[in-house]
Amino acid sequence: MKPVALDILAILARIAEHMVIPPVQRLLLPPPDTTGKDAEFCALQLADGAIGLSYVLLGDTLTKLRGSQPEIPLAGTDALALAGWFGEEDEARRAVGLAAVNAISQCLFQRAGYTPDAATDSIGLLAPTSGDHIGMIGYFAPLIDRILASGAQLTVAELNPKWLQERDGLRVTTDLAELATCNKVVSTSTVLLNDTLDAVLAACRSADYFGIIGPTAGWVPDPLFARGVNTVGGMRVVDAEAFCAALTTGEAWGRYTEKYCLRAETYPGFDALRRRISP
């Protein structure tokens, strides 16, 4: 199977056959010395206002983006060409590429008149019970106690050693193989950025439910659903001007966004969306 990045880029190329993709307007970075979750993301805005996010704390991504490497063309750049960086090895270029992928995907949704479901709670679909063994890719601290309170067993695969621990009902490990007996799994969307999705899905092959969530999950989900992912919990910007101002000044920007849930059984699919686009 091809890496998921290549499958997503192939769909973007098909999008370009059905609509004119606006050029890049700007790349937005959190200001230096900003802390908190909102400082973990950059945003790429297209000329039509569509915005895509990407995570910038992998390796030295943020340092590179704030410095001279890689050089990032901005206003007027071909967004599809920039999205092609998502298939590269360099972490900084890959992060910018994912932001472009997400911006183009959001542009497609807008042009097709498709508003993702904002009423369904992606986490709620996990519905942990006392008989479940929940797997988690990435340490979602706010969810830990909620899952344990249900009586479910929880195994978390996490690369950051500061989270490693073991207590009643909870085991945090660096070994993906320990997710083999999980029947439900929720994953950070960073698995696309670090190109581990296919390895994660292979490790979780016994799971009946697999969901991906996160601010960077703004891409067209077709290749993920084809791989057996059940839900993608993404986010879209609903007030672009206020969002951009907040991100670049280090203020909280969550109130200018809306979380949504795409489900494999109800998502119309790329082919249906492209047919909605006016020539």
N, C-alpha and C positions, 0 to 999 in steps of 0.2 A: 504494500500500500504506500502511496506517495505521502510525504509529510503533509500534515494538514495545512501548513502555510501555502504550499504550492496549489492545493485544491481551492483555497480561498482566493488566491491571486488569479486563478483561472476563471473564477466566477466574476471577479472585478473586470477582467478583460472582456467578458461577455456583456457586462453592464455597459462598458464603453461603446459596444456595438449598438446599443439601444437608446443611449442618451448622451448628451454632452456633459462630461464631468467638469465641474468648475475648477479653475486653477486654485492653488494654495494662496491663501491670504496672509496667514502668519502662524508661527509656532510660538506657543506661550509656555513659559517655564515658571515654577514657583520661585519667589525671591530667595536669595541666600539667607541662611540662619532661620528659615521658617521650619517649624516642627509640626508634628501631627499628621493624621492620615491625608489631609488635603494637600500636604506638601510632597506627597509621594507620586504625583502624576503631572504629566505635561499634557497639553492640548494642542491639536492642530485644527485650524479653522479654514474652511474653503471660502471662496468668494461669495457663495450664496448664503453663507452663515452657518452651514452644517459643521458640527464639531465632533471630533473623535479624540478619545483619551488614550494614554498609554502610561505604563508604570515605569518610573525612572530610577528605582533604587537597586536594580540588578547590577552587580559589579560597580564599575566606575561610570555608568551611563550618564548620570547627572553632571559629573565633573566634565566629561567630554562635551556634553551639550552646552555647557556654560563656557567652555573654552573654544579652541579653534578647530578641534577634531571631533567628529567629522565636520567638514564644512556643510552647512545646511542651506540650500537655496530656499528663499522664502517667497515673497510676493510674486505671483505670476508663474510659479513652478508647476509643471504638469503633475497633478496629484496622483495619477496612475503610476507614473514613473517613480515617484517618491514611495508609493505603496510597495513597489517592488523591493525596497530595502527590507521588507519584512521577511524575505526569503534568504537574507544574508546572515553571516556568522557574527559580525561585529554587533555587540549588544546595544550600543548607542544608535547605530543606523537601524537596527531591527526595531528598537523602541519607536523611532520616528516613523518607520514603515507601518507599524501596527496602528499608530495614531491616524495615519493616512487611510489605512484600510477601514478603520472605524468611521472616519469622517465620510468616506465615499459610501459606505453602507448606510449611514444615517441619511445621506443625500438621496440614495435610492428609495428608502422608506418614505421620505417626504415627497419625492416626485411621483411615487406610485400611490400616494394618498393612504399609506398604511401606517396606522398608529398602533404600536405594540400594546399588549394587554398590561395596563398599569394596576389593575385591580387584584390580580393573583399574586400572592406572596410566594416567591421562589423558595424561601426557606420553609414556609408552611407546607409545601408539597412533600418535604422530606418526612413529615409526620412520624417522628420517632416514637416507638412504643417499647415496652419492657422486653419484648421478644426480639428486638432488632440488634444487630451489630452494625453500628454506623461507622463509616469511614470518612475521614476528612483530610483533604489535601491542602495543607496550609493551616496555620493555627488561627482560627476565627475565635478570638477570646470571648466576644459577646455571646457566642452560641454554645460554648462548652457547658455551662451550668444548665442551660435550657435543655440540652440533650440529655445530660446526666439525670436531671430531675424527672425525665420520662421513664427512667429505669433501663434505658438502652445502654449497651456496652459501646464505648467509643474508642476508636483507634485513630490517631492523628499522625499523618506522615508530614514531617516538617524538617527543613534543612537547617534552620537557625537553632544552634545548640542551646540557646537560652531557654527554649520552651520544652526541652526534653524532660520528661517526668513520668511517674507512674503512681497512681493512687486508685482508690476504689472506683471501678468502672471505666477508668481512663488510662490509656497508654499513649504516650507521644514518642515516636520513633523516627529514625531516618531511613528505615527499611521499608520500601514499597511492598515487599513480599508479605508483610504482615497484614495487608489489606485484603488478602485472598479470600478470607471468610466473611467479609462484609457484605450485607445484602442491600445496603443503601449507602451511597457515597455523595458527598458534596465537595466540590473542588474550587479553589481559587482560579480565576481566569488567567493568572500568570503562567499556567501550564502551556498556553499558546506562545507566550513571549519567550519562554526558555525551551520551547520545542520538546516538551516532555509528555504531551497529551497522549500520544499513541502508547508510550510505555506505561503511563498511568492506567489507561483503559485496559491494557493487557493484564496489569496487576489486579485490576478490579473486575475481572471477567465473570465472577460469580454474582455480581451485584444485579438486582432487579431494577434499581433506580440509580441514575447518575446525573447529577445536576452541576452546572458550572455557574458561578456567580462572581460579580465584581464590576467596578466602574469601567474596566477596559473591555468588557464583554459586549462591545457594540457592533460586532461584525455580522455579516450575513451568516446564519447558522447552518446552512444546508450541509456542508461537509462534516460538521459535528453530529448532526442528526443521522447522517448516513453511517457514522461510526458507532451508533448506539447511544449517544448522549440523549437524555430525555428532556431536559430543560436547560435554557440559557437565561440567566437573570442578568440583564444588562441595565444600562442607564442612558438616558438622553438628556441633553441640555434643553431647557424650555425657555430660558431667558439668556440669550447669548451675550448681550452687552454686559449684564450684571455678572454673569458667570466669569467672563474674561477679566473684568475689573477685579473681581475677588481673587481669582487665581494668581494674577500678577502682583497683587499687593499682600498676599499671604493671609487673606481673610477666608473664613469658611464659605464654601461655595455649594454645599449640598442643597440648600433651599432653592437653588436655581436649576435644579435637575429633577428628573422623575425616574424612579426605578420601574422596570418593566420585566415581564416574564414571557419568554417564547417557549412554547411547548411543541414537541415533535408532532403530536397528533392534531394540532390546530393551526400551526404555522402554514401559510399558504404556499410557501416555496418560491424560489427565485423566478422560475418560469412564469408563475401566475403574476408575480409583482411586475415583471418586465412588460407583460401584456397590458398592464394598466397605464404605462407611461405613454403620454401623448407624443407623437412624432415631432 
